[in-house]
Amino acid sequence: NNIQACDALSKASPNTQRSKVDRISTFNAMGASEFQSGHFETSEMCFCQAVSELGIGPNNAAKLLPSSPENEDIMMIDCPDGGLFMNPSRYDEGMHAYNTPLNLRDCKEQDAAFQHITAAIVAYNMAQVKIKCGKKNHAEHWLHQGLYWAKGNDHFSKTLVVKILHCLGYCSYFTGEGDMGMAYFQQALNTSKHFKLGKQYLAASLNCIGVLQFSMDDKCSIDNSLQSFEESLRMYRSCTPLDPLAVATVHNNIGRLHYLRSDYTQALQSYQESLEIRRHLLGEESIDVAATLYNAGQACQQLKKFEESLNHYKAFLRVAKSVFGENSRDVALALKGIAEIHQERGNFGTALEFFHQALRAQTVAGGRFNSDVATLLNKIGNLCYETKEYDTALEAYTEGLKIECCVLPPNHPYTIITQTNIAHIHKQLDQHEKALEAYERVLNMQVEAFGSNALVLAETLSFIALMQYHMGDYPSSLEAYQFALRIHREHSSNNDDPSIASTLNSIGLVFFKQQAYKLANMCFTESLRIRTKILGPNHRDVAILWYNLATVYFERGEEETAVKMYKETLRVEEFHLGANHPDVALTLRHLGQVHQQLGKLEEAAKYFRQVIVIERKRVVPNRSSLSKVLNLLGNVCLQMNQVPEMMKCYVEASRLNQANGANASERLIIAGYNLYCLNKINPPAAPVA
């Protein structure tokens, strides 16, 4: 009906100026009505008729704008034609606070300024249609046209200027022009303050400024953002009449800010306040209610309130799927959150299923080659790594890396992380050469991205050195560890740093392998000093150093000193790990070997028997480890002439080796075989078992 009326009215000839004004008002009212009904093409048609009656166009704003003091603060944007919004908003952040057309009847003055303000309103309304259709550049031209015509000093003209500035800021924000957007919103704030337009205008501008400060993602801006939001909330609450939806929006924004600051309890509280208002006014089917539910789900997830978080995510998905469809980025994000919760709970199969659902949704929504797909592939890789499905993890990481190399800048931090994960997989699979190549690629990327002396290089250098250590390339390993040590020391305020202690321990192990026991001793001793100072004498990491030092003294033939250090290791290990831990068994075994070396055979046998007890208690038996200690106890019994126990140990060790498919290094070793003139007699096997 509006289309027919608009068409008939446009064909009628105006008889008087009053008739022309009425026609413009009617066209504008029709456009506003169609806009509210969601018929944006019809709305644009009606506004175009009003524009035609007025004789204004979208391309002459810059030419018409005079260079006068009253307009010096109005900013113009030179934008190319064409193009949709880069990031169209799906949820209400309060950035498009003024988002509906204005009725000409809102302006009651019928004096000479009426035509100017009428032109400004119609231009503003045309811009609203263009914004709804995503035509940012066209919207900006109409908004600048509106600024030109909104010259009046009356209250209505000034509020219109503020609304236009808001819309310009909104356009800039969603095309990534944050600085320009900030300038527009700041100008709107200053205008509202100067002309005392009302708290609701100040509150709207402060909220938008807060959102832009929030998006800058640095500590100073985040702090300023919180101040802006809190001031906006205070003003909205003091407005008469109260705008509860605006209050809810600011609460939601404050929640997002607290979440970014890792203050999840405060974030959840803000989301709950927003949710209470939005649910009451908008209903459960509102996408903005769903958005707040998703945000609350994220906060609950971080607070380990997993059941509550799952309920929020599922409620969001129910609405989001009906609004956006099964396959959208937002649906994928919620599915990813559900998957992460199941992974945290140890439900790995369910987690993997949801990760794959998220991957499908994200791939359909944005194509295979986008960073969100790469993130999900890395999540799948992490899950498979955790469940020791290394081949599947490697496949996921490799595919994610391929995408990241295409969509992210060279040497991007995410790409470096993925390449590091691939190197870790090869390390876990004992594929030392492949791991070394991957770590070296990581190192080159880090040098390009962060410089040759960045602290992050030290960890990668340590992994490189570890691979070289396992490959037996001790000189290269030592060089890499020393490079890492230099970086750690340059970045540390003093030498008492945990990373320095760890690297010194690693260097000591390399020296030990090279039989440079004195140098190894020096490294282990310094590492022990640092760890004891930082962690205290009873820490597990301190015990490791005692163990390493004891082993050095044992190799140097200083058995008495070795015994003292092994006993100190044992004391700490039993305190932290319990009496039946495999590490405790290893230390007891070494104590037995040292006492055997000292000729204290009874003591040696006592320690070996303790190890056997621990090995037999293992949930998953280690046949190789048990056979070796049985072999050691058998040798001690041989030396003590305890033949029955000796034979019992040798027989069981032999059977374990046979069951384990023993190789040459795991065969039974009888100490003193020639000394005691022993002979092995293998009777012929019975023809039938």
PEKATA-V233778 format. One line per field, one symbol per residue. ss: DSSP state (H for helix, E for strand, L for the rest). A space follows every 50 residues. Layout:
ss->???
//
This chain:
ss->LHHHHHHHHHHLLLLLHHHHHHHHHHHHHHHHHHHHLLLHHHHHHHHHHH HHHHLLLLLLHHHHLLLLHHHLLLLLLLLLLLLLLLLLLLLLLLLLLLLL LLLHHHLLLLLLLHHHHHHHHHHHHHHHHHHHLLLHHHHHHHHHHHHHHL LLLLHHHHHHHHHHHHHHHHHHHLLLLHHHHHHHHHHHHHHHHHLLLLHH HHHHHHHHHHHHHHHHLLHHHHHHHHHHHHHHHHHHHHLLLLLHHHHHHH HHHHHHHHHHLLLHHHHHHHHHHHHHHHHHHHLLLLHHHHHHHHHHHHHH HHLLLHHHHHHHHHHHHHHHHHHHLLLLHHHHHHHHHHHHHHHHLLLHHH HHHHHHHHHHHHHHHHLLLLHHHHHHHHHHHHHHHHLLLHHHHHHHHHHH HHHHHHHLLLLLHHHHHHHHHHHHHHHHLLLHHHHHHHHHHHHHHHHHHH LLLLLHHHHHHHHHHHHHHHLLLHHHHHHHHHHHHHHHHHHLLLLLLHHH HHHHHHHHHHHHHLLLHHHHHHHHHHHHHHHHHHHLLLLHHHHHHHHHHH HHHHHLLLHHHHHHHHHHHHHHHHHHHLLLLHHHHHHHHHHHHHHHHLLL HHHHHHHHHHHHHHHHLLLLLLHHHHHHHHHHHHHHHHHLLLHHHHHHHH HHHHHHHHHLLLLHHHLLLLLLLLLLLLLLLLLLLLLLL
//
